[in-house]
Structures are given as C-alpha cells and as structure tokens.
Amino acid sequence: MDSLPRAILERIASHLENHDLHRDRDDPSSVVALSLANRKCAEVGRSLVFRSVYLSGEDDAEGDYFASHIAPQRGALIRELFCNFGVDSLDEEEAELDDEELLAWSTFRRGVLARALPHLVDLEILALDIGDGNPPMPPEDDPLLVAADHLRLQSLRLLPLHLSDPHPSIDPSYLGEVLPSFSSLTSLDITAVGNYGADSNASFVEALQGLPNLTSLALRDCDALGPPITHLDWTCPLTSLTLHRITRLDLIDLEEFLSHFRTTLTSLNLHHYSTMDDATHALFELPLLVDLELETVWPVWHLATFGASKGIKRLKLGSALSPWKDEDGEGEGWNSALLQWQDLQSFTLMRGERCWGRNTVLLREGWCEDRGIAFAIEEEAEDSDSEATETESEEWDSEDPF
C-alpha cells in the first residue's frame, strides 16, 4: 500500500461505499479502515471521512464530541452536515419524558450544534431537523441563525427528520428574517411552514423572492404560500421547482407563478390537489421544461394543460383516475394527451397497478413500445417499519484515528 501513488489511493477511496465515521472500522468497504492502514492512506481518506457528517440525535455524546473535537480539528474538511435533533427511539427511561422535556432535550442539542458551526468554514450543504418547529432560544444557540452569521451555504434543507405527530410548523416570519442572510444559496428545500397571517406569510415569500442565485426550490406543506406569491417580481434563475401540497394556490395562481420561470425552468415536480376542476382554464407554457412529475386527481386528458410545454422528455404521472375514458366518454383518452410530446423518452406511472389496472398493459404495449418510450410502474413503497432492524453504531470516544 505504501508504494501506491496518491492518485491510485484517491481512486480506491472514492469507490468505497462506506464513508461513515460511525461504522465498524473493520468493515472492508469503510474509508476509515483504509485510512488506518498507514499515514499516506490517512491523508487520502481523511477528506472523504469528514466530507459528509450525519448526526443522528440518538446519543448526546455524539453531538458533544462533534462540537468539542471533530469540528475544531476537522471542520474545514466538512462539506455536508445532516442533523436530527429529535428522538426516534426511546429507551424505557426516556419514554417517560413529557413533550416539554423532549423539546428541552432537542433545544439543548441545537445549542451544541451551534457551537460547532463556526468551525465548518467551507460547509456547502446543511440539513436541519425542524420536527419541533422553531422553538424559542437564544440566538447564539440557534443553529440556523449561527449558520446565517458564519457560513456561505450553497444548499439548505429544513425538514422534519424525527418522529412527531403532528409536525409543528415553522413560523414564516422567523424564516423571513433569517433567509436573506443566505444570499449565496443555489438550492433551498423547506417542509412545513405554517399560515401565521398575511404579514408573517408575506415576509417569508419576500425572503424567498430575494434570493438572487436560487436555481432549485422545493416547498412542501407550506401553508404560508398563497396567491400573493404570484405578484412578486421573481428574477432568480430557477431551473428546478418542487411544490407538494400547497393547498392555498389554485391552478390559475400556479400558472401565473410559473410564468416567471418560463425561460429557465427545466424540471417541475408538482403534487397538487387544490381546485382541480379548473384544470381546463390553465395553460403552463414552459418551453424549456424537460422533466415533469405530476401527482394530481386530474383525469389524464387534463394533461393538455401542459400542451404548450413541448420539450418534455421524461414524464412521471400519478393520477387517481384511470385514463381509459376521455371527457366525451370515448376510449384511449390517454393517447391524445400523451401524443402532444413528440420528444418523450420515458414515462413512469405511479401507483399504476392500483389506480389504472389493465390499462397499464395497454399503455405499455399499445403506445410506449410502439414509439420507443421507456415505460415503468412505480408502486407505493410498503411500510418497512416492521422489517427494519436497528444497527448499533460505534460509540464516539476520544480515539481519533486521524
């Protein structure tokens, strides 16, 4: 191993599947195992081991060790950080904690992470658990506020990572204050922003609109979004947009909102159920659109709504209504709807067997195969909780192999 050139070692390390510092160091797929071979391997493996870090939230010692040792010593190597502040699996003693105590536990973990963030000077991607909403805490203990003060992130994800039913929502005015500090963002992914009234909602929407470099935006369960989103002057070069369950926007609102990105948008992922009966009155003209994922309760002939987006090559469709009858009761309604895209290369049907039955065969054999279009069926994933097995992760200790 000592005689191998550094370039060869880097190629070996980059193909190893396990970059996780927590895993068994005897695992042959582990970069840690490679790094322990000798000093040269340690130099190569170090950047990969620490490039992406996931803090599970299951062990207080893990977060404390990260903040006190890993971040100060290796923080400059870390590019991606994923943080779960909640508790998904409780032991018998922890199960006795009430909601207030669990929130205090989560808040404490946020403070620990906040101490570490200033050391991550080249962090590019930050994913934070917002399963508890945005509980009040001192600014110096709020990871998002600390990140806004010290980091120039490229990607920010605010997601409910731990189990909570129902998930508390984030106050839109809180995001309205902090998001403008992340002017370098190119990707933003947020779930569960509440409807806190017109002024609070407006501050959030205006903060989104003010991010100048944003190319990818994903918003899920964001009740703060309403028709005012359409009236702003959106100038960011957005190429990818995901909107899931934005119930306060009807299709006419969406049409106006999407028109701001007609010269840039290439990918649209839309899961939408609001005011579906007006589908025939909207027209989405997105000439650069290549990828469309659409989850609605439309009959399939309402795909004509996207008829002006002629460049679609990949279509992923989930509909609760079979495509076999068109609005006049004639057969093969799907045929005329899908023929509008002459460049279509692949077609994926979500929940096909359950919702479309025998028509999936007709669609595959009678339409896709004849035109050389790749066809796939994507059924809903089964609940795997009962089959999941817990993996014991190695405890964090003071032994740092690097």
Secondary structure, 3 states (H helix, E strand, C coil): CCCCCHHHHHHHHHHCCECCCCCCCCCCCEHHHHHCCCHHHHHHHHHHHCCEEEECCCCHHHHHHHHHHHHHHHHHHCCEEEECCCCCCCCCCHHHCCHHHHHHHHHHHHHHHHHHHHHCCCCCEEEEECCCCCCCCCHHHCHHHHHHHHCCCCEEEEECCCCCCCCCCECHHHHHHHHHHCCCCCEEEEEEECCCCHHHHHHHHHHHHCCCCCCEEEEEEECCCCHHHHHCCCCCCCCEEEEECCCCCCHHHHHHHHHHHCCCCCEEEEECCCCHHHHHHCCCCCCCCCEEEEEECCCHHHHHHHCCCCCCCEEEEEECCCCCECCCCCECHHHHHHCCCCCCCEEEEECHHHHHCCHHHHHHHHHHHHHCCEEEEECCCCCCCCCCCCCCCCCCCCCCCC
